[in-house]
């Protein structure tokens, strides 16, 4: 593969929601789900999260919860640079922090983010160009495996770009409902069923009341 392997990890309700209708992100997965998250992070060279998801979770640091060598770099994605520079992530020890943004970011916001992040990479005119971003991360940080932890808009962008190789889902035993509640792939989506990203079930495992599923991408000829 000429680019890094990209895999997504998300916990969702039985009706496909990753947060409540008010957009508030909360961890409704079990300890087993959290352990799985940490295990997947150990297999990554970089961890992606969208700025909206980061801002909605004030306590996350995208770390492994313990001191280790060769920690995955922490990557925040925001086309306009809407990143809270006072977030706990920027105050925490750990791997380098990279912000991916586009030419839509203002000069003022760019300078503010450059003051707190290790690297800011501008790629794309109206939105982040993820193919260029992956090339950059591969070249500068030798990233071979990239884990994306959402949110839905970021996942959607990666799906539409044809860059997702694997999807890991935890199905939690609850119904959140709400037409405005976010899902694992919000945003533009695919207009035609024929254009949808195709996957096949690779593995499944039931732990207590949760189902852990792994899907692998089916590449179109």
SEVEX-550416 format. One record per residue (C-alpha): residue in one letter; x negated, y, z; residue number from 1. Coordinates in Angstrom, 2 decimals. Example, Ala and Ser with C-alpha at 12.3 -4.5 7.8 and 13.67 -1.06 7.14 Angstrom:
2
+------+---------+---------+---------+-----+
| type |       u |       v |       w | seq |
+------+---------+---------+---------+-----+
|    A |  -12.30 |   -4.50 |    7.80 |   1 |
|    S |  -13.67 |   -1.06 |    7.14 |   2 |
+------+---------+---------+---------+-----+
REM end
This chain:
221
+------+---------+---------+---------+-----+
| type |       u |       v |       w | seq |
+------+---------+---------+---------+-----+
|    X |    0.00 |    0.00 |    0.00 |   1 |
|    X |   -1.39 |    3.37 |   -1.05 |   2 |
|    X |    0.35 |    5.21 |    1.77 |   3 |
|    X |    0.93 |    4.54 |    5.49 |   4 |
|    X |    3.53 |    1.98 |    6.51 |   5 |
|    X |    6.58 |    3.84 |    7.89 |   6 |
|    X |    8.90 |    2.23 |   10.42 |   7 |
|    X |   11.86 |    3.70 |   12.29 |   8 |
|    X |   13.00 |    2.85 |   15.80 |   9 |
|    X |   16.42 |    3.95 |   17.08 |  10 |
|    X |   18.90 |    2.96 |   19.76 |  11 |
|    X |   22.52 |    3.44 |   18.82 |  12 |
|    X |   25.98 |    2.70 |   20.12 |  13 |
|    X |   28.07 |   -0.08 |   18.62 |  14 |
|    X |   29.75 |    2.55 |   16.41 |  15 |
|    X |   26.43 |    3.86 |   15.09 |  16 |
|    X |   26.00 |    7.00 |   17.19 |  17 |
|    X |   22.65 |    8.09 |   18.63 |  18 |
|    X |   24.05 |   10.87 |   20.84 |  19 |
|    X |   27.38 |   12.28 |   21.98 |  20 |
|    X |   29.45 |   14.69 |   19.89 |  21 |
|    X |   27.92 |   17.73 |   21.57 |  22 |
|    X |   24.53 |   16.69 |   20.21 |  23 |
|    X |   23.06 |   16.02 |   23.64 |  24 |
|    X |   20.50 |   13.25 |   23.36 |  25 |
|    X |   20.41 |   10.81 |   26.23 |  26 |
|    X |   18.71 |    7.47 |   26.70 |  27 |
|    X |   21.56 |    4.96 |   26.87 |  28 |
|    X |   19.36 |    1.96 |   26.12 |  29 |
|    X |   18.29 |   -0.48 |   28.82 |  30 |
|    X |   14.86 |   -1.11 |   30.31 |  31 |
|    X |   14.39 |   -3.77 |   27.65 |  32 |
|    X |   15.04 |   -1.19 |   24.96 |  33 |
|    X |   12.55 |    1.21 |   26.54 |  34 |
|    X |    9.96 |   -1.57 |   26.75 |  35 |
|    X |   10.52 |   -2.28 |   23.07 |  36 |
|    X |   10.01 |    1.40 |   22.27 |  37 |
|    X |    6.67 |    1.41 |   24.08 |  38 |
|    X |    5.64 |   -1.82 |   22.35 |  39 |
|    X |    6.38 |   -0.34 |   18.92 |  40 |
|    X |    4.40 |    2.77 |   19.81 |  41 |
|    X |    1.33 |    0.64 |   20.47 |  42 |
|    X |    1.54 |   -0.55 |   16.85 |  43 |
|    X |    1.57 |    2.99 |   15.43 |  44 |
|    X |   -1.20 |    5.41 |   14.53 |  45 |
|    X |    1.25 |    8.32 |   14.55 |  46 |
|    X |    4.69 |    9.01 |   16.03 |  47 |
|    X |    7.17 |   11.27 |   14.20 |  48 |
|    X |   10.01 |   13.23 |   15.76 |  49 |
|    X |   12.14 |   16.06 |   14.47 |  50 |
|    X |   12.04 |   19.43 |   16.20 |  51 |
|    X |   15.76 |   19.29 |   17.04 |  52 |
|    X |   15.33 |   15.91 |   18.72 |  53 |
|    X |   12.28 |   17.18 |   20.61 |  54 |
|    X |   14.06 |   20.32 |   21.79 |  55 |
|    X |   17.05 |   18.26 |   22.96 |  56 |
|    X |   14.82 |   16.06 |   25.15 |  57 |
|    X |   12.77 |   18.34 |   27.44 |  58 |
|    X |   10.89 |   15.52 |   29.18 |  59 |
|    X |    9.55 |   13.41 |   26.30 |  60 |
|    X |    5.83 |   13.46 |   25.51 |  61 |
|    X |    5.72 |   10.73 |   22.82 |  62 |
|    X |    3.15 |    8.88 |   24.88 |  63 |
|    X |    2.79 |    5.30 |   26.03 |  64 |
|    X |    3.33 |    6.05 |   29.69 |  65 |
|    X |   -0.23 |    5.19 |   30.65 |  66 |
|    X |   -3.78 |    6.14 |   29.81 |  67 |
|    X |   -5.15 |    4.24 |   26.86 |  68 |
|    X |   -7.68 |    4.76 |   24.14 |  69 |
|    X |   -6.72 |    5.35 |   20.52 |  70 |
|    X |   -3.29 |    6.79 |   21.35 |  71 |
|    X |   -1.07 |    7.52 |   18.32 |  72 |
|    X |   -1.06 |   11.16 |   17.26 |  73 |
|    X |    2.14 |   13.05 |   18.00 |  74 |
|    X |    3.81 |   14.59 |   14.96 |  75 |
|    X |    6.65 |   17.13 |   15.08 |  76 |
|    X |    8.57 |   17.85 |   11.88 |  77 |
|    X |   10.32 |   21.16 |   11.25 |  78 |
|    X |   10.68 |   22.81 |    7.87 |  79 |
|    X |   11.10 |   26.25 |    9.43 |  80 |
|    X |    8.96 |   25.70 |   12.50 |  81 |
|    X |   11.80 |   25.78 |   14.99 |  82 |
|    X |    9.68 |   24.21 |   17.72 |  83 |
|    X |    9.83 |   25.15 |   21.38 |  84 |
|    X |    6.23 |   26.07 |   22.14 |  85 |
|    X |    6.93 |   25.76 |   25.89 |  86 |
|    X |    8.06 |   22.16 |   25.60 |  87 |
|    X |    6.52 |   19.69 |   28.05 |  88 |
|    X |    4.91 |   17.89 |   25.11 |  89 |
|    X |    2.46 |   20.76 |   24.58 |  90 |
|    X |    1.53 |   20.74 |   28.28 |  91 |
|    X |    0.87 |   17.00 |   28.46 |  92 |
|    X |   -2.41 |   15.16 |   28.07 |  93 |
|    X |   -2.69 |   12.71 |   25.24 |  94 |
|    X |   -3.26 |   12.38 |   21.53 |  95 |
|    X |   -3.50 |   15.36 |   19.17 |  96 |
|    X |   -0.27 |   17.16 |   18.28 |  97 |
|    X |    0.44 |   17.81 |   14.61 |  98 |
|    X |    3.28 |   19.96 |   13.28 |  99 |
|    X |    4.52 |   19.39 |    9.74 | 100 |
|    X |    6.34 |   22.34 |    8.21 | 101 |
|    X |    7.12 |   24.00 |    4.89 | 102 |
|    X |    6.63 |   27.38 |    3.25 | 103 |
|    X |    9.94 |   28.44 |    4.82 | 104 |
|    X |    8.18 |   29.06 |    8.14 | 105 |
|    X |    7.61 |   32.71 |    9.03 | 106 |
|    X |    4.09 |   34.03 |    9.59 | 107 |
|    X |    4.95 |   34.91 |   13.19 | 108 |
|    X |    6.24 |   31.44 |   14.01 | 109 |
|    X |    3.30 |   29.84 |   12.21 | 110 |
|    X |    0.83 |   31.70 |   14.41 | 111 |
|    X |    2.79 |   30.81 |   17.54 | 112 |
|    X |    2.73 |   27.11 |   16.71 | 113 |
|    X |   -0.92 |   27.16 |   15.69 | 114 |
|    X |   -1.69 |   28.47 |   19.18 | 115 |
|    X |   -0.28 |   25.34 |   20.88 | 116 |
|    X |   -0.65 |   22.52 |   18.32 | 117 |
|    X |   -3.90 |   20.86 |   17.29 | 118 |
|    X |   -2.97 |   21.00 |   13.61 | 119 |
|    X |   -0.22 |   22.66 |   11.56 | 120 |
|    X |    0.15 |   21.33 |    8.02 | 121 |
|    X |    2.30 |   23.31 |    5.58 | 122 |
|    X |    3.52 |   21.10 |    2.74 | 123 |
|    X |    6.55 |   21.68 |    0.56 | 124 |
|    X |    8.32 |   24.83 |   -0.63 | 125 |
|    X |   11.87 |   24.51 |    0.73 | 126 |
|    X |   11.38 |   21.48 |    2.96 | 127 |
|    X |    8.60 |   19.20 |    4.15 | 128 |
|    X |    7.07 |   17.13 |    1.37 | 129 |
|    X |    6.67 |   13.81 |    3.15 | 130 |
|    X |    4.55 |   12.14 |    0.50 | 131 |
|    X |    1.98 |   14.91 |    0.84 | 132 |
|    X |    2.34 |   14.76 |    4.62 | 133 |
|    X |    1.59 |   11.03 |    4.68 | 134 |
|    X |   -1.43 |   11.53 |    2.45 | 135 |
|    X |   -2.68 |   14.23 |    4.81 | 136 |
|    X |   -2.23 |   12.09 |    7.92 | 137 |
|    X |   -3.90 |    9.15 |    6.23 | 138 |
|    X |   -6.91 |   11.20 |    5.16 | 139 |
|    X |   -7.39 |   13.36 |    8.27 | 140 |
|    X |   -6.37 |   10.91 |   11.01 | 141 |
|    X |   -6.74 |    7.55 |    9.24 | 142 |
|    X |   -3.05 |    6.86 |    9.96 | 143 |
|    X |   -2.01 |    3.51 |    8.54 | 144 |
|    X |    1.24 |    2.94 |   10.46 | 145 |
|    X |    3.71 |    5.71 |   11.28 | 146 |
|    X |    6.61 |    5.27 |   13.69 | 147 |
|    X |    9.58 |    7.62 |   13.34 | 148 |
|    X |   11.84 |    8.12 |   16.36 | 149 |
|    X |   14.41 |   10.39 |   14.71 | 150 |
|    X |   16.57 |   12.24 |   14.75 | 151 |
|    X |   19.08 |   11.55 |   12.07 | 152 |
|    X |   18.08 |   14.38 |    9.72 | 153 |
|    X |   14.43 |   13.35 |    9.75 | 154 |
|    X |   15.35 |    9.71 |    9.18 | 155 |
|    X |   17.62 |   10.72 |    6.30 | 156 |
|    X |   14.80 |   12.67 |    4.63 | 157 |
|    X |   12.48 |    9.67 |    4.84 | 158 |
|    X |   15.16 |    7.31 |    3.51 | 159 |
|    X |   15.91 |    9.58 |    0.54 | 160 |
|    X |   12.20 |    9.89 |   -0.20 | 161 |
|    X |   11.98 |    6.09 |   -0.38 | 162 |
|    X |    9.31 |    6.00 |    2.33 | 163 |
|    X |   10.88 |    3.77 |    5.00 | 164 |
|    X |    9.46 |    0.25 |    5.08 | 165 |
|    X |   11.11 |   -1.07 |    8.25 | 166 |
|    X |   14.01 |   -0.16 |   10.54 | 167 |
|    X |   14.20 |   -1.31 |   14.16 | 168 |
|    X |   17.62 |   -0.90 |   15.75 | 169 |
|    X |   18.87 |   -1.51 |   19.27 | 170 |
|    X |   22.65 |   -1.95 |   19.31 | 171 |
|    X |   23.96 |   -0.88 |   22.71 | 172 |
|    X |   27.32 |   -2.07 |   24.11 | 173 |
|    X |   29.23 |    1.21 |   24.17 | 174 |
|    X |   31.39 |    3.32 |   21.90 | 175 |
|    X |   30.64 |    7.06 |   21.75 | 176 |
|    X |   32.96 |    8.11 |   18.93 | 177 |
|    X |   33.39 |   11.62 |   17.61 | 178 |
|    X |   33.20 |   12.68 |   13.97 | 179 |
|    X |   30.47 |   15.19 |   14.85 | 180 |
|    X |   28.35 |   12.76 |   16.86 | 181 |
|    X |   24.95 |   12.23 |   15.16 | 182 |
|    X |   24.04 |    8.92 |   13.54 | 183 |
|    X |   20.69 |    7.36 |   12.65 | 184 |
|    X |   20.77 |    8.99 |    9.20 | 185 |
|    X |   22.48 |   12.37 |    9.08 | 186 |
|    X |   21.81 |   15.06 |    6.54 | 187 |
|    X |   22.21 |   14.89 |    2.76 | 188 |
|    X |   22.51 |   11.13 |    2.41 | 189 |
|    X |   23.00 |    9.24 |   -0.85 | 190 |
|    X |   25.82 |   10.33 |   -3.16 | 191 |
|    X |   26.18 |    6.92 |   -4.82 | 192 |
|    X |   26.22 |    3.47 |   -3.30 | 193 |
|    X |   23.84 |    2.31 |   -6.03 | 194 |
|    X |   21.24 |    4.81 |   -4.79 | 195 |
|    X |   21.38 |    3.70 |   -1.15 | 196 |
|    X |   18.21 |    2.51 |    0.58 | 197 |
|    X |   18.30 |   -1.29 |    0.59 | 198 |
|    X |   17.12 |   -3.49 |    3.47 | 199 |
|    X |   17.26 |   -7.14 |    4.49 | 200 |
|    X |   17.42 |   -8.56 |    7.99 | 201 |
|    X |   13.97 |   -9.69 |    9.12 | 202 |
|    X |   14.64 |  -10.66 |   12.74 | 203 |
|    X |   17.22 |  -10.41 |   15.50 | 204 |
|    X |   17.10 |  -10.95 |   19.22 | 205 |
|    X |   19.78 |  -10.66 |   21.88 | 206 |
|    X |   18.72 |   -9.51 |   25.34 | 207 |
|    X |   21.45 |   -9.24 |   27.96 | 208 |
|    X |   24.13 |   -7.13 |   26.26 | 209 |
|    X |   21.92 |   -5.54 |   23.62 | 210 |
|    X |   20.98 |   -6.70 |   20.13 | 211 |
|    X |   17.53 |   -5.94 |   18.72 | 212 |
|    X |   17.46 |   -5.95 |   14.93 | 213 |
|    X |   14.59 |   -5.47 |   12.49 | 214 |
|    X |   15.19 |   -4.77 |    8.81 | 215 |
|    X |   12.61 |   -4.69 |    6.02 | 216 |
|    X |   12.96 |   -2.57 |    2.91 | 217 |
|    X |   13.95 |   -4.15 |   -0.39 | 218 |
|    X |   12.14 |   -2.26 |   -3.14 | 219 |
|    X |   14.02 |   -1.69 |   -6.36 | 220 |
|    X |   12.22 |   -2.82 |   -9.54 | 221 |
+------+---------+---------+---------+-----+
REM end
